[in-house]
Amino acid sequence: MQRFVPDLAIEIVSTNDAFETLAKKAQRCRACGTAEVWILSAETNQAFVFSEQRRTILDETDEFRPETIPGFAIRLGDLFTRY
């Protein structure tokens, strides 16, 4: 039984991570009730979004605009260059 399920989960790809592992983790989160999962890759400047409404790949010109945080947005390129 899952005691706490976040509305939004964010995974940041590290050099040790296999993308398949992160994708499976995103699927588990969604299956447990997490509304939205973002996988961020600073190496490729891409975000992979998994939610009920969409499954998409965004690049640095797109915005990180989680549906679960109304009114919040930041251009992915700005997010990646800050960190």
C-alpha positions as CSV (number, residue, x, y, z in Angstrom):
1,M,0.0,0.0,0.0
2,Q,1.3,3.5,-1.0
3,R,1.0,5.9,1.9
4,F,2.0,9.0,0.2
5,V,1.7,9.8,-3.5
6,P,3.0,13.1,-4.8
7,D,1.1,15.1,-7.4
8,L,4.4,15.8,-9.2
9,A,7.6,13.7,-9.4
10,I,10.8,15.0,-11.0
11,E,13.7,12.8,-11.9
12,I,17.0,14.3,-13.0
13,V,19.1,12.0,-15.2
14,S,22.6,11.4,-13.8
15,T,25.5,9.7,-15.6
16,N,24.8,6.5,-13.7
17,D,21.2,6.3,-14.8
18,A,19.8,4.1,-17.5
19,F,16.9,5.9,-19.2
20,E,14.9,2.7,-19.2
21,T,15.2,2.5,-15.4
22,L,13.9,6.0,-15.1
23,A,11.0,5.4,-17.6
24,K,10.0,2.3,-15.6
25,K,10.1,4.4,-12.4
26,A,7.9,7.0,-14.0
27,Q,5.4,4.3,-15.0
28,R,5.3,3.0,-11.4
29,C,4.7,6.5,-10.1
30,R,1.9,7.0,-12.5
31,A,0.4,3.6,-11.7
32,C,0.4,4.5,-8.0
33,G,-1.4,7.8,-8.6
34,T,1.2,10.5,-9.3
35,A,-0.5,12.9,-11.7
36,E,2.6,14.0,-13.5
37,V,6.2,12.8,-13.9
38,W,9.0,14.8,-15.5
39,I,12.4,13.3,-16.4
40,L,15.0,16.0,-17.0
41,S,18.2,15.4,-18.9
42,A,20.7,18.2,-18.7
43,E,23.0,16.4,-21.1
44,T,20.4,16.6,-23.9
45,N,18.5,19.6,-22.6
46,Q,15.3,17.6,-22.9
47,A,12.4,16.9,-20.6
48,F,10.2,13.7,-20.9
49,V,6.7,14.3,-19.6
50,F,4.3,11.5,-18.5
51,S,0.8,12.4,-17.4
52,E,-2.8,11.5,-18.1
53,Q,-3.1,14.3,-20.6
54,R,0.2,13.8,-22.4
55,R,3.4,11.9,-23.0
56,T,5.9,14.1,-24.8
57,I,9.5,15.2,-25.2
58,L,10.3,18.9,-24.8
59,D,13.5,20.7,-25.6
60,E,15.3,23.7,-24.3
61,T,13.0,26.1,-26.2
62,D,9.9,24.7,-24.4
63,E,8.6,25.6,-21.0
64,F,8.7,23.5,-17.8
65,R,5.0,24.1,-16.9
66,P,3.7,21.4,-14.7
67,E,-0.1,21.1,-14.7
68,T,0.0,20.4,-11.0
69,I,1.5,23.9,-10.3
70,P,-0.8,26.4,-11.9
71,G,0.9,29.6,-13.0
72,F,4.4,28.3,-12.7
73,A,6.6,28.2,-15.8
74,I,10.3,28.4,-16.7
75,R,11.9,27.9,-20.0
76,L,13.8,24.6,-20.0
77,G,16.9,26.2,-21.4
78,D,17.0,28.6,-18.5
79,L,16.5,25.8,-16.0
80,F,19.3,23.7,-17.5
81,T,21.8,26.6,-17.7
82,R,21.2,27.5,-14.1
83,Y,22.2,24.0,-12.9
